[in-house]
Amino acid sequence: MGPKHDPLKRYTKEEYFALEEQADYKSEFHNGEIVDMSGGSATHNLIAVNMVRRILEGLDNRDCIGYGSDMKIDIAIANTYVYPDALVVCAPQMFVENRNDIIKNPTLIVEVLTPSTEAYDRGKKFAFYRSLSSFSEYILIAQKEPLVEVFAKQDDKTWLYQVYQGLETTVKLNTLDRAIALHEIYQKVTFDDSP
């Protein structure tokens, strides 16, 4: 097991990079604070993998690249590095200097919602993402039911919100000019009907 960080200490980004490279877990960096990320459930991971797979299928003939949950995003305005569940970068890719694991210019970002991160994903994390001029589409995917929410950038201050619900529904990703059926996103997912 790699070295553990001190939750009371403020770290430089260089110290964060060094600790994370040796750690057995992922953590985000928030302006000097290192925040541990909890591991996702089997359902969370299955939905994320299904979504990455469906996105990648639509990128073969486009000048875009898709990544899963191991790619960080640089939120320069907030001195922050965060992990989405998936992202797409349309050319040209821009990495943080001397690194190939931190993207500066995502176009589309996907988050699979969990009870512990939903408020953060909808609030502060979405605000972080909106500070990136390249960012134009945000996809939030529920785990407990077939429900996908899409925020599509209209201009610097306006985002169009659309909800897609039910396995028979198809979500339209405007940035990629791609439609994905919810039954494909939720393939092999078993929904728990308990309250």
trRosetta pair geometry for C-beta under 8 A, 3 or more apart (Angstrom, degrees):
i j d omega theta_ij theta_ji phi_ij phi_ji
1 24 5.2 -73 -132 -1 65 135
2 19 7.3 126 145 -175 122 60
2 22 3.8 149 -145 132 121 76
2 23 3.9 -133 73 -97 141 33
2 24 5.4 172 8 -19 95 72
3 19 6.0 -96 82 -134 105 83
3 22 5.7 31 18 102 89 131
3 23 7.1 -78 58 -79 56 77
4 23 7.9 95 -93 -114 43 104
5 9 7.1 -127 175 57 87 113
5 11 6.9 -49 -150 -52 128 143
5 19 5.4 50 -70 -172 104 159
5 27 7.3 -165 11 117 138 177
5 34 4.6 11 100 66 168 149
6 9 4.0 64 83 0 113 115
7 34 7.7 -113 -108 66 54 86
10 32 3.8 -6 -161 173 94 122
10 33 6.8 -46 -117 -66 67 60
11 15 4.2 -131 -165 86 100 123
11 16 5.0 121 122 -55 133 83
11 19 7.4 -58 -144 3 156 138
11 29 7.4 -97 82 -135 117 105
11 32 5.8 153 47 -161 52 53
11 33 7.5 130 25 -92 91 13
11 34 5.8 29 19 -35 141 106
12 15 4.7 99 52 5 77 100
12 16 7.1 -136 96 -4 43 87
12 32 7.6 -6 -80 -113 30 73
13 16 5.3 -50 -149 36 39 117
13 17 6.3 43 153 -22 68 101
13 29 6.2 90 -118 162 76 159
13 79 7.3 -126 -58 -172 117 89
13 81 7.4 108 -137 -18 107 123
14 17 5.8 -49 -147 33 32 111
14 18 6.5 31 153 -18 63 106
15 18 5.7 -55 -149 37 32 112
15 19 6.3 29 155 -16 66 107
16 19 5.9 -59 -146 39 28 107
16 20 6.1 21 160 -16 66 112
16 27 7.7 -128 -159 95 96 113
16 29 4.5 43 -164 -96 163 131
16 34 5.8 176 -118 -89 98 107
16 81 7.4 154 128 34 144 130
17 20 6.0 -60 -142 40 26 107
17 21 6.3 29 159 -24 63 108
17 99 7.8 -111 -129 -98 136 134
18 21 6.1 -55 -149 31 26 111
18 22 7.0 7 158 -3 59 110
19 22 6.3 -76 -158 45 30 99
19 23 6.0 36 152 -38 70 113
19 27 7.7 -26 111 48 112 137
19 34 6.9 -33 86 -112 148 160
20 23 5.3 -50 -137 23 36 118
20 26 7.3 37 -151 -139 109 49
20 27 5.9 -135 -99 46 103 95
23 26 7.7 153 100 -78 123 21
23 27 6.8 9 86 -2 168 110
25 36 6.3 13 126 -150 136 96
25 37 6.9 -177 164 57 97 77
25 39 7.7 -95 -133 -58 99 90
26 37 4.6 -22 91 44 94 128
26 70 7.8 -138 -91 -120 135 61
26 83 5.9 13 162 -28 140 161
27 34 5.0 31 148 180 139 94
27 35 6.0 160 -169 77 87 41
27 36 5.0 -47 -105 -100 100 42
27 37 5.9 -169 -101 -4 37 83
28 34 7.5 158 80 -157 41 50
28 35 4.8 -18 61 62 91 102
28 37 6.3 89 -19 -55 89 105
28 72 7.9 153 -119 -131 73 109
28 80 7.2 16 167 -174 104 89
28 81 6.2 -165 -157 92 68 66
28 82 5.0 18 -135 -111 127 59
28 83 6.2 -127 -80 4 96 85
29 32 7.9 91 -175 -8 87 11
29 33 7.5 149 -160 77 49 46
29 34 6.0 -23 -103 -102 66 65
29 35 7.6 -173 -79 19 18 82
29 79 7.9 -84 131 143 102 70
29 80 6.2 179 97 -147 70 47
29 81 4.4 36 42 37 104 97
30 33 4.7 -25 70 64 92 98
30 34 7.9 172 24 -84 76 17
30 35 5.7 36 -1 -13 118 121
30 78 7.5 -33 -149 144 68 111
30 79 8.0 85 -179 98 31 77
30 80 5.1 16 -117 -118 53 103
31 78 6.2 -87 -52 163 109 72
31 79 4.4 87 -101 81 72 109
31 80 6.0 -32 -34 -66 73 84
32 79 7.4 25 -25 122 72 129
37 83 6.4 -25 -75 44 163 133
38 116 6.5 25 31 86 144 155
40 44 3.5 -125 -178 98 111 134
40 45 5.0 141 100 -52 121 81
40 48 7.1 26 137 -5 171 139
40 69 7.9 -101 -10 -124 139 174
40 112 7.3 59 -141 80 138 127
40 114 7.0 -142 -126 -63 80 139
41 44 4.6 103 49 4 74 103
41 45 7.0 -144 92 -1 40 87
41 114 7.4 145 3 -115 104 118
41 143 7.5 78 58 -157 127 154
42 45 5.9 -59 -149 41 30 109
42 46 6.1 31 154 -22 66 109
43 46 5.7 -55 -143 36 30 112
43 47 6.3 28 159 -16 65 106
43 143 5.2 94 126 -162 123 113
43 189 5.9 79 -143 -139 90 100
43 190 7.9 -104 -99 51 110 65
44 47 6.2 -60 -152 37 25 107
44 48 6.3 22 154 -16 63 111
44 85 7.9 -123 174 -119 92 133
44 112 5.1 145 -153 114 77 135
44 114 6.1 -5 -95 -74 135 110
44 143 6.1 -37 -80 -97 68 135
45 48 5.6 -56 -144 39 31 111
45 49 6.1 29 159 -18 67 107
46 49 5.9 -55 -145 38 28 108
46 50 6.2 30 155 -20 63 107
46 188 6.3 -116 -172 91 134 103
46 189 5.8 161 107 -82 131 87
47 50 5.7 -55 -147 37 29 113
47 51 6.3 27 156 -18 65 107
47 112 5.0 130 94 -123 123 137
47 141 5.7 179 161 128 130 137
47 143 6.4 -127 -14 -106 154 77
47 185 6.4 30 -154 163 81 82
47 186 6.6 -6 -109 -101 92 58
47 189 6.3 37 -70 -79 88 139
48 51 5.8 -57 -149 37 29 109
48 52 6.3 29 155 -18 65 105
48 68 7.0 89 151 -152 109 93
48 69 6.2 8 172 -41 148 121
48 85 4.5 -118 -121 179 118 115
48 86 6.2 168 -163 -35 85 106
48 110 7.4 147 -132 118 75 123
48 112 5.1 -96 -65 -18 90 139
49 52 5.7 -51 -144 36 32 110
49 53 6.2 36 154 -22 64 106
49 68 7.6 10 -100 -123 61 126
50 53 5.7 -57 -151 35 28 114
50 54 6.4 22 155 -15 65 108
50 184 6.6 169 176 147 109 61
50 185 5.3 124 118 -156 121 34
50 186 7.0 167 100 -53 167 13
50 187 5.3 165 -124 37 133 97
50 188 7.8 -176 -74 39 129 95
50 189 7.9 -79 -12 -35 154 109
51 54 5.8 -56 -146 39 32 107
51 55 6.2 31 155 -18 66 107
51 85 7.5 51 66 122 137 117
51 86 5.8 -156 106 11 112 156
51 110 5.6 172 138 -177 144 161
51 112 7.5 -172 5 -66 144 106
51 139 7.6 175 -162 114 139 141
51 141 6.5 -125 -67 -42 146 161
51 180 7.7 82 -133 150 67 162
51 185 5.5 33 -80 -134 82 90
52 55 5.8 -57 -147 38 30 110
52 56 6.1 30 157 -20 66 109
52 66 6.2 152 -156 149 77 126
52 67 8.0 -68 -134 120 116 20
52 68 5.1 -1 -106 -91 156 87
52 86 4.8 -160 -82 -112 88 135
52 110 7.8 -152 -68 55 68 151
53 56 5.9 -58 -148 36 26 110
53 57 6.7 34 153 -27 61 103
54 57 5.7 -46 -153 24 33 117
54 58 7.3 20 154 -9 59 105
54 180 4.6 81 157 -131 140 130
54 184 5.4 107 -89 132 134 124
54 185 6.6 -64 6 -80 154 68
55 58 6.2 -71 -165 39 35 104
55 59 6.7 32 147 -28 70 112
55 66 4.9 143 116 -117 115 151
55 86 6.6 149 19 155 154 140
55 88 6.2 -135 175 -66 131 120
55 108 7.7 -168 -141 99 134 139
55 110 7.6 -127 -47 -31 148 143
55 173 7.6 63 -112 -26 88 175
55 176 7.1 -158 -148 -61 81 174
55 178 7.4 119 -128 97 54 159
55 180 7.6 -37 -66 -66 58 148
56 59 5.5 -59 -148 27 39 115
56 60 8.0 67 160 -48 63 76
56 66 4.8 -125 -81 52 76 143
57 60 7.2 -27 -174 -19 34 106
58 62 7.2 19 139 0 71 132
58 173 7.8 138 84 62 164 133
58 176 5.4 80 121 157 133 128
58 178 3.9 20 -149 -111 164 143
58 180 7.9 -97 -28 -65 137 101
59 62 5.1 -85 -148 51 54 108
59 64 5.0 -107 -138 82 107 95
59 65 6.9 116 174 -105 147 24
59 66 5.5 -159 -22 -18 158 107
59 88 7.1 -161 -88 -135 131 117
59 176 7.3 -62 -78 -143 76 124
62 90 7.3 -62 153 -120 111 99
62 176 6.9 -80 -52 -146 175 82
63 90 6.2 72 97 -163 79 79
63 91 4.2 -53 150 2 110 125
64 88 5.4 19 171 178 123 106
64 89 6.5 168 -156 86 74 40
64 90 4.2 -37 -96 -97 96 71
64 91 6.9 -115 -79 -17 46 72
64 107 6.8 -74 -130 34 121 146
64 176 7.0 -108 54 -110 165 95
65 88 7.1 164 82 -153 38 62
65 89 5.4 -12 58 59 88 91
65 93 6.4 -12 33 -71 131 127
66 86 6.7 -1 -174 -177 99 104
66 87 7.2 170 -150 91 58 41
66 88 5.0 -28 -97 -99 74 80
67 70 7.3 -110 173 61 104 71
67 71 3.9 16 145 -1 147 147
67 86 6.8 168 89 -155 53 59
67 87 5.3 -7 57 59 97 85
67 88 7.7 174 18 -85 71 34
67 89 7.4 28 -4 -3 111 102
67 103 7.3 -176 22 -32 153 140
68 71 7.1 122 67 3 43 95
68 85 7.6 -45 -169 165 62 51
68 86 5.7 -34 -123 -103 42 79
69 83 5.9 56 -174 169 75 113
69 84 7.1 -126 -117 99 65 46
69 85 5.1 -25 -87 -143 103 42
69 86 6.8 -48 -58 -62 66 55
70 83 7.6 -21 -122 -139 16 118
70 101 7.3 -68 143 -150 85 105
71 83 7.5 135 78 -134 40 75
71 84 7.8 -21 80 47 86 86
71 87 6.2 -110 85 41 126 119
71 101 6.4 -149 -126 -166 58 59
71 102 7.6 159 -174 -97 69 26
71 103 5.8 33 165 -11 117 113
72 81 4.7 13 175 178 133 104
72 82 6.6 142 -156 72 79 26
72 83 5.6 -56 -102 -80 66 69
72 101 6.0 52 20 138 97 81
72 102 4.5 -26 79 -107 105 77
72 103 7.2 174 88 21 49 70
73 81 7.0 163 74 -154 43 58
73 82 5.5 -22 55 64 95 80
73 83 7.6 157 10 -96 81 22
73 84 6.3 42 -14 -13 126 103
73 87 6.8 142 -67 -76 116 163
73 102 7.1 138 -116 -161 10 69
73 103 5.5 -33 -108 69 65 89
73 104 7.8 130 -161 -100 65 21
73 106 5.7 -43 -114 -16 124 129
73 109 7.4 -17 -56 -105 157 129
73 129 7.4 20 125 -103 158 80
73 132 7.6 -67 176 -58 121 154
74 80 8.0 137 -164 84 42 53
74 81 6.0 -23 -101 -103 53 80
74 96 5.0 134 -62 -67 144 114
74 102 5.1 74 -49 163 98 110
74 103 6.9 -153 8 87 86 37
74 104 4.8 -22 51 -99 123 69
75 78 4.7 -9 125 45 113 106
75 79 7.8 -34 92 38 80 14
75 80 4.1 -14 63 71 115 99
75 81 7.1 -168 19 -80 81 29
75 82 6.3 33 -15 3 120 106
75 128 4.4 -39 -120 -171 152 105
75 129 7.6 -73 -98 -69 113 38
75 131 6.2 78 -157 64 92 128
75 132 7.2 -91 -114 -52 68 103
76 79 7.3 24 -165 -73 36 42
76 104 7.3 25 -34 -139 115 100
77 131 4.6 -116 33 173 141 144
78 128 5.9 -73 20 -120 150 94
78 131 7.0 142 -18 31 102 166
80 128 6.1 -81 85 -134 143 133
81 102 6.2 -56 -133 -127 120 122
82 125 6.3 159 -167 -134 163 99
82 128 6.3 89 -2 115 146 156
84 87 5.0 98 64 -53 136 102
84 106 7.5 90 8 -127 147 170
84 109 4.7 -118 -123 -161 162 100
84 110 6.3 113 158 61 116 51
84 111 5.9 -94 -152 -74 85 78
85 110 5.2 -80 75 106 98 87
85 111 5.3 130 6 -122 110 37
85 112 4.9 102 -90 4 171 88
85 141 8.0 -94 71 35 155 116
86 109 7.5 154 88 -160 56 44
86 110 3.9 4 58 50 98 121
87 103 6.7 -165 108 54 148 155
87 106 4.5 -64 -170 -133 127 129
87 107 7.9 128 177 44 84 58
87 108 6.6 160 -158 87 54 59
87 109 5.0 -10 -107 -107 89 67
87 110 6.9 -152 -70 19 44 77
88 106 6.9 99 67 -163 42 82
88 107 5.2 -54 99 61 88 100
88 108 4.1 17 41 49 110 104
88 109 8.0 -136 25 -63 68 38
88 175 7.2 151 79 114 135 132
88 176 6.7 -21 135 -69 174 120
89 93 5.0 70 128 -107 141 84
89 94 7.9 -157 -162 25 133 62
89 103 5.6 -134 -73 -151 137 139
89 105 6.1 90 -142 92 103 78
89 106 5.6 -79 -83 -113 79 49
89 107 6.0 136 -126 -1 29 93
89 134 7.8 17 -137 149 75 143
90 107 4.5 42 4 -42 98 154
90 134 7.9 -172 48 -172 87 110
90 175 7.6 -146 -29 170 134 106
93 103 6.9 -77 -161 -128 91 98
93 105 7.2 -180 -149 59 38 106
94 103 7.1 92 75 -163 61 63
94 104 4.3 -61 107 57 105 113
94 105 4.5 67 36 2 111 117
95 99 5.7 -152 162 84 112 70
95 100 5.6 -34 -135 -111 161 43
95 101 7.9 70 -148 26 117 27
95 102 6.1 101 -163 73 77 64
95 103 6.4 -55 -103 -101 60 44
95 104 6.6 153 -134 -6 9 97
96 99 4.7 5 77 48 94 122
96 102 4.0 -7 10 90 120 122
96 103 8.0 -63 -17 -24 81 5
96 104 6.1 134 -62 -56 64 102
99 102 4.9 23 111 25 136 103
103 106 5.5 85 118 -57 132 84
104 132 7.7 176 166 -135 55 116
104 134 7.9 95 120 14 65 140
105 132 6.8 170 -123 -178 45 116
105 133 7.9 -30 -128 68 91 77
105 134 3.8 84 -165 -6 83 166
106 109 5.4 63 137 -65 144 96
106 129 7.6 -55 71 -144 125 97
106 132 6.6 45 47 123 81 159
106 134 6.3 142 67 101 33 115
106 135 5.7 32 86 -92 85 85
107 134 5.7 -78 -83 156 60 95
107 135 6.8 173 -141 -114 20 35
107 136 5.8 -20 -170 30 70 98
107 137 7.0 19 143 29 72 93
107 175 5.6 155 148 -178 108 140
108 135 8.0 139 -76 -147 21 64
108 136 7.1 -43 -74 66 65 75
108 137 4.4 -13 -114 70 86 105
108 138 7.7 -173 -157 -75 58 30
108 139 7.0 27 179 -7 99 108
108 173 6.8 31 -131 -167 151 120
108 175 4.9 -175 -67 71 113 153
108 176 6.6 -32 -32 -33 157 106
109 129 5.7 -108 28 -134 158 142
109 135 6.6 -11 -10 -139 115 109
109 137 7.5 169 27 92 60 59
109 138 5.5 -9 66 -115 94 70
109 139 7.2 -171 95 28 47 74
110 139 4.5 -19 -109 70 75 109
110 141 6.8 15 -171 -9 98 115
111 117 7.7 -131 -178 125 121 122
111 121 4.5 173 144 -150 157 130
111 125 7.3 98 -80 114 156 143
111 138 7.6 -2 10 -173 102 90
111 139 7.3 167 28 89 59 59
111 140 5.5 -13 70 -111 95 68
111 141 7.2 -176 94 23 46 77
112 141 4.8 -35 -111 71 66 106
112 143 6.5 73 172 -65 99 96
113 117 7.0 -158 -151 84 53 88
113 118 4.6 48 -163 -101 106 93
113 121 6.0 -144 -106 58 78 154
113 140 5.7 45 -47 -177 111 96
113 141 6.5 -168 4 78 82 45
113 142 5.6 -22 47 -105 122 47
113 143 6.4 -137 75 -10 74 90
114 117 4.8 53 56 30 95 97
114 118 6.5 -148 71 -42 37 81
114 143 6.8 35 -94 -8 58 141
115 118 6.2 -29 -129 -4 22 116
117 120 5.0 -66 -161 51 64 114
117 121 5.3 66 141 -29 91 105
118 121 5.7 -56 -141 37 29 110
118 122 6.2 18 163 -10 65 111
119 122 6.1 -62 -145 44 27 105
119 123 5.7 1 164 2 65 123
120 123 6.2 -70 -130 52 21 96
120 124 5.6 -39 -150 46 66 102
120 125 5.3 64 149 -17 77 112
121 125 5.1 -34 -119 55 35 137
121 126 6.8 66 157 -40 45 92
121 140 6.4 128 136 -118 124 110
122 125 7.8 58 23 50 21 95
122 126 5.9 -15 -177 -13 24 134
122 140 7.0 32 -84 -103 82 155
123 126 6.3 151 80 31 5 103
123 127 6.7 -15 157 -10 51 108
124 127 5.5 -56 -149 36 33 114
124 128 6.4 39 151 -23 66 100
125 128 5.4 -45 -151 30 36 116
125 129 6.5 36 151 -18 64 103
126 129 5.6 -52 -148 37 34 113
126 130 6.3 37 152 -23 65 105
126 138 6.3 61 -128 -156 96 165
126 151 7.5 60 -149 36 124 163
127 130 5.7 -52 -145 34 32 113
127 131 7.1 42 152 -30 60 97
128 131 6.0 -55 -167 17 33 114
129 132 6.0 -54 -171 21 46 112
129 135 5.1 170 168 -159 85 164
129 138 6.4 110 112 -92 153 122
130 135 6.5 -124 -103 88 29 135
130 159 7.9 -81 -109 -55 120 135
132 135 4.1 83 81 -13 106 113
135 138 7.5 33 173 -59 109 92
135 153 7.1 123 115 -40 66 142
136 152 7.0 18 156 -160 76 62
136 153 4.2 -100 -145 32 65 124
136 175 5.3 137 90 -94 111 119
137 150 6.7 -16 -166 -167 95 96
137 151 7.0 160 -154 84 45 58
137 152 5.3 -2 -109 -110 86 68
137 153 6.8 -105 -60 4 51 86
137 173 6.4 97 158 -159 158 81
137 174 6.2 177 -91 54 134 88
137 175 4.2 -123 -4 -19 138 127
138 150 7.2 150 80 -157 54 47
138 151 4.2 -1 55 54 104 106
138 159 7.8 -3 26 -158 115 139
139 148 6.4 -15 -166 -171 95 103
139 149 7.3 153 -156 81 46 52
139 150 5.5 -11 -103 -103 72 76
139 151 8.0 -149 -65 26 33 69
139 171 7.6 86 -133 158 119 149
139 173 7.3 -33 -68 -104 132 103
140 148 7.2 155 81 -159 52 53
140 149 4.4 -8 59 59 103 103
140 150 7.9 -160 25 -71 70 33
140 151 7.8 48 -7 -8 102 99
141 147 7.6 145 -158 88 46 58
141 148 5.3 -12 -106 -109 72 82
141 149 8.0 -155 -69 26 33 68
141 185 6.5 -141 -135 171 134 134
142 145 5.5 -8 114 58 136 70
142 146 7.5 141 70 -159 107 6
142 147 4.0 23 21 64 134 102
142 148 7.3 -127 12 -70 81 41
142 149 8.0 77 -31 -9 92 94
143 189 7.9 -142 -159 -160 65 137
144 191 6.6 87 -179 -149 45 94
144 192 6.8 -62 -138 52 82 88
145 165 7.5 8 132 -149 113 95
145 191 6.3 62 -98 -137 48 138
146 165 6.5 118 102 -163 77 51
146 166 5.7 66 92 -138 121 6
146 167 4.8 -154 -65 -64 175 65
146 169 7.4 153 136 37 116 107
146 182 4.8 93 -177 157 115 132
146 183 7.7 -5 -130 -75 146 51
146 185 7.7 126 -143 76 89 109
146 186 5.2 -79 -102 -23 97 158
146 191 7.7 -80 -29 -67 78 138
147 163 7.1 -19 -164 -168 90 96
147 164 7.3 154 -154 84 42 56
147 165 4.9 2 -107 -108 78 84
148 163 7.6 153 83 -158 48 49
148 164 4.6 -11 62 61 95 105
148 165 7.8 -169 27 -73 60 46
148 171 4.8 -44 91 -80 145 146
148 182 6.3 -155 -6 -104 119 103
148 185 6.6 53 -65 74 133 174
149 161 7.0 -14 -172 -164 100 88
149 162 7.3 161 -156 84 54 47
149 163 5.4 -19 -104 -104 77 71
149 164 7.7 -170 -78 23 31 72
150 161 7.5 155 84 -152 52 42
150 162 4.9 -12 60 61 99 95
150 163 7.9 -171 22 -77 72 28
150 164 7.2 38 -7 -6 107 108
150 171 6.3 144 -41 -166 131 111
150 172 7.6 -125 39 70 172 62
150 173 7.3 -150 -128 -101 140 59
150 174 7.9 129 160 0 137 96
151 159 4.6 8 -176 169 100 128
151 160 7.2 152 -157 73 47 45
151 161 5.7 -13 -102 -98 73 70
152 159 6.6 149 68 -163 34 71
152 160 4.6 -20 61 58 94 100
152 162 7.2 15 0 6 109 110
152 174 5.0 53 -132 29 141 138
152 175 7.5 -163 -131 -37 95 87
153 158 7.6 108 -164 88 52 58
153 159 5.7 -38 -97 -105 47 79
153 160 8.0 -88 -5 16 4 79
154 158 4.1 -44 63 102 118 106
154 159 6.5 -172 5 -97 88 22
154 160 5.5 96 -50 -29 111 95
155 158 5.0 40 43 36 84 100
162 172 7.9 -15 101 51 159 94
164 169 4.7 172 -177 137 92 135
164 170 7.3 -95 -153 89 138 22
164 171 4.4 -142 21 -86 168 86
164 182 6.2 -173 134 -62 113 121
165 169 6.2 86 66 -4 28 157
165 182 7.9 54 -159 -80 14 167
166 169 4.7 101 70 -16 86 107
166 182 6.6 126 92 57 41 153
167 181 7.9 40 174 160 59 95
167 182 5.2 -136 -129 97 36 106
167 183 4.4 67 -177 -77 93 86
167 186 6.3 -95 -110 59 94 133
168 181 7.9 -45 -162 -160 24 104
168 182 7.5 -7 37 48 19 110
168 183 7.2 35 -78 -36 33 114
169 181 7.4 150 93 -152 38 62
169 182 5.0 37 68 -4 83 127
170 179 4.9 24 164 178 120 110
170 180 6.8 162 -160 79 75 28
170 181 4.9 -43 -101 -95 82 60
170 182 7.1 -134 -89 -13 30 75
171 179 7.0 162 81 -154 41 61
171 180 5.4 -18 60 63 93 83
171 181 7.9 155 15 -109 71 11
171 182 6.5 93 -20 -65 99 80
171 185 7.5 30 15 -31 129 142
172 178 7.7 157 -157 86 51 40
172 179 5.2 -26 -101 -99 66 82
173 176 4.6 10 113 41 118 103
173 177 7.5 -56 92 5 75 12
173 178 4.7 -6 56 64 110 88
173 179 7.3 -171 17 -83 74 29
173 180 6.7 34 -14 0 111 106
174 177 7.1 18 -165 -74 33 50
180 184 5.7 -113 -177 71 85 127
180 185 6.2 86 138 -51 118 100
181 184 4.7 95 68 -1 85 102
181 185 7.4 -156 99 -4 48 83
182 185 5.3 -50 -148 36 45 113
182 186 5.9 16 159 5 75 111
183 186 6.2 -66 -135 57 30 92
183 187 6.6 68 152 -74 60 72
184 187 5.6 -6 -152 -38 34 112
186 189 4.3 -82 -170 35 78 129
